[in-house]
């Protein structure tokens, strides 16, 4: 049987279109069949920043793309549990490129607010850290559609409470040729078992008049209730002593003292700085 010959222009155009469609489908199918699924391994969970409000974490992922072409992570979802209790979940549409036939390091940011942590898990108060489980699902664009790439990571996160720094009292000491010796008693509440006061810069004033300013790089606090007491020395020169001694000792109105500055705390994760200001009407004692 002799094969028919396509002579009509419309028939030739239709034949070319069908041939092109078959070729595209064949190439796409071959590419899809050759596609290899990427894999992910959890790297380190690093502490990017820390203060008494929150801990900023950087979650490192090592994603292997075995394919000859670049792939794209088109967003991710996350779920975090603290001490086996739901704590944090969310999603991001951030995109990351995965190099062909290579291992790409992807860093995902995550923040843990201590106030939320303590509010949801009261049992954590007084503990230095808490166990977490982090579950992530990455959406990887592939020739077959979006491929979910999931993993989980376990570890521990620090738990801190914001220390309160308050002026608790003022004591008057001896009067000498150098001036009048005084002492400001400053209380620092305990921020956590593994966090210690390591430095203090301060300014002390009375009724708006500065009495002293300085710093202590090695403070020696003494235990006091739920915190510690720091003694700040204040020496008034003779002129200030003469003008202030009368109102301090004989005055009926309580003067307003204010202490301000910055406290630094050492922790296993680094130094944390905390500015402070506190004022209070106080009748000095001897």
VENBELKA-V252158 format. One line per field, one symbol per residue. ss: DSSP state (~ for helix, > for strand, _ for the rest). phi: phi as a letter, one per 30 degrees, with the letter a starting at -180 (. if undefined). Layout:
BEGIN
ss = ???
phi = ???
END
This chain:
BEGIN
ss = ________~~~~~~~~~~~~~~~~~~~~~~~~~~____>>>>>>>>>>>>___>>>>>>>>>>>>_____>>>>>>>>>>>>__>>>>>>>>>>>>>>___>>>>>>>>>>>>~~~~~~~_~~~____>>>>>>>>>>>>>>__>>>>>>>>>>>>>>______>>>>>>>>>>>>__>>>>>>>>>>>______>>>>>>>>>>>__>>>>>>>>_____>>>__>>>>>>>>>>_~~~~~~~~~~~~~____>>>>>>>>>>>>>__>>>>>>>>>>>>>__>_
phi = .dddcdcdeddddddddddddddddddddddddddcddbbbdcdccddabbdcaccccccbccccdddbdcbdcjabbbbcchicebbblbbcdcbdcddhaccccccdaccddddddddbdddeicdabdbbccbbcccdbdcjdcdccabbcabbdbbcddccbdcabcccdcbddkcdbbccccbdddldccbdcaacbbcbbhicdcaalbbdbdcdceaidabccccdbbcdedddddcddddccdddddccbbblbccbcbdckdccbdbabbadbcdcc
END
